[in-house]
Amino acid sequence: MACVYVAAGKSGHELRGAYRDSAQATLQAAAKGFEARYRAASSTPRELVRELMTSHPELQSAAIYTRGRDRPTASAGHSPAAGPDTERLLTPLTRGGGATAALALTYDMRPAQRMLDERNQRVLVGLGILAAVALAFVILLLARGIFRPLDRLRFAAKAVGEGDLGTRLGWRRTDELGQLAREFDTMAAHLEEQRHGLQELAHRDPLTELCNHRRFQEELAEELDRARDSGRPFALVLLDIDDFKRINDARGHPYGDELLGAAAAGLRSAMRGLGVVARVGGDEFGLILPDTDGPRAFALAEAARTAVELSAPVRGTLRCSAGVACYPDDAKSAATLLELASGALRWAKESGRGRARRYDPERVFVVTEEQREDFAALIGRPDVVRPVFQPIVSLASGEPVGYEALARFEGKPGLPPSWWFAQAHRFGLGAALEAQSVRAALAAEDRPPGTFLSINLSPSALARAEARECLPGDMRGLVVEITEEERVFDVEGLQRHLDPLRARGARIAVDDAGEGYAGLQQLMSMRADIIKLDRALVADVHADPAKVALIGSLVQFARSTGAAICAEGIETLDELRVLIHLGVAYGQGWTLGRPGAPWPRVNAEAARLCRDLRSARAKIVPLAAAAELRRGA
């Protein structure tokens, strides 16, 4: 491009010189022809000048200067000032052998200069186009050959830096960039190979070649995500070799390692293709079983446990226990599943070892935050507690003197109320659930006049403000029954909570707090208004003289302390008949009236039996007294 520019400049100078040479030649030719006509003196100078301009129209001006005069003798055309755009020629004129005048001719160079300028402009435009094309070609060449490959190399290096070691360039070019790309691919391959090796070390147990604890946790989290997305169940199984420490201490660590390796091989063979097998602890193994419900998980756990036992060098010398927890039936988080499976494993060991156990909340006492949140949400529903009322009947008249409020729960059909309250106390929600039950019972309206309402509260709930605050200010007509689920150890502390209730008009009822002297001491310390006999003492009392004697003594004790006895769980008329004869004041049970909506009636047959037996007893007592007097006389 520089050469083209220089050449264009040189050619421009040469053309300008050629134009000037052509102008000089034209001027000289015109001057030569004029000089001949001038010497002939055939015409006047003015006529000669006009003829010259007519024959040479390219001339700009022509003038004849006579010697001794400043002004031209004759002239034609426009005589411009001297400048670069005008070419001049001065020619002496001779006549008669001597120079008598001079001819001044001018040639206008501006048309030639315009053509030269147009030519230079065309050259510059062509040169610019050529420069643009050359620049675009260079940019394209650099982009395709250097900048784009460098960008790909930079992005590949960034991907490798972010952990994508599978990135490869795969270039076939043979220049320096191609060599650099091949070196990059080799480096990435080495890094990927090293990472695979490190992952194997990080995720594989070297002794058993199973997944280690870390990989087991990762697999559990991944399976949990898949199960949540698909809605399918899966099971978690934990297995532990029974008495492994004793075996290890007795036979040595090499033998223990051999047992673990054989157990791992047995598990791998038994569970091939069914799930993930891992060593999660010293002698503890874990299984993750996708698409597996409770019964199938238990069967697979038994198969895995048996495979471990059969892997021992000597048949029958090794025992293994297993614990099973299932998603979503038992828990919905990985941590909770592990806790529940571990609790089921402990239950298996405590119940004889060498067996598998599926998590059961009635047997495995594991309290997890997930369980607590689920239970809190369940009892937080306004309709979860439904109160029912069972009549408490005077055994002297067969009429109801009160009603005990009992809680029924709608959340999980089939579970007894005791399960609900036990679960609530396990999760620290016992006082809240009892308060909710009391509020539901107090909301019942139109209780028959002259009857009381018995509400149940545990000692631990009475110690909590949320349970005490649900009780009304005026508690006349209410009986606070201290439930038997908790053994009362701090009677004085409980009494401090009961005294304010007595002051507000409430009476206190307690279930049989114990047996023998210790139980009687507790009853006396609590100053109960009503002592309730448990069903275990009432059942088949008509056929058990020992129970008759014990109840009779309790009736005498209650009379001496100003309390009343109430027998719970009366289910037959024979039991009712004996209790009436023993002087028990109150009774309740299915024979007298079943729990129901407010306010159930007393069974007519049982009420009639109460009245008849009391009437017969009232007639017998005076006759017996008269006979006694006659014998004394």
Secondary structure, 3 states (H helix, E strand, C coil): CHHHHHHHHHHHHHHHHHHHHHHHHHHHHHHHHHHHHHHHCCCCHHHHHHHHHHHCCCEEEEEEEECCCCCCCEEEECCCCCCCCEEEEEEEEEECCEEEEEEEEEEECHHHHHHHHHHHHHHHHHHHHHHHHHHHHHHHHHHHHHHHHHHHHHHHHHHHHCCCCCCCCCCCCCCHHHHHHHHHHHHHHHHHHHHHHHHHHHHECCCCCCECHHHHHHHHHHHHHHHHHHCCCEEEEEEEECCHHHHHHHHCHHHHHHHHHHHHHHHHHHCCCCCEEEECCCCEEEEEEECCCHHHHHHHHHHHHHHHHHCCCCCCCCCEEEEEEEECCCCCCHHHHHHHHHHHHHHHHHCCCCCEEECCCCCCCCCCHHHHHHHHHHHCCCCCEEEEEEEEEECCCCCEEEEEEEEEECCCCCCCHHHHHHHHHHCCCHHHHHHHHHHHHHCCCCCCCCCEEEEEECHHHHCCHHHHCCCCCCCCCEEEEECCCCCCCCHHHHHHHHHHHHHCCCEEEEECCCCHHHHHHHHHHHCCCEEEECHHHHCCHHHCHHHHHHHHHHHHHHHHHCCEEEECCCCCHHHHHHHHHCCCCEECCCCCCCCECCCCCCCHHHHHHHHHHHHHHHHHHHHHHHHHHHHHC
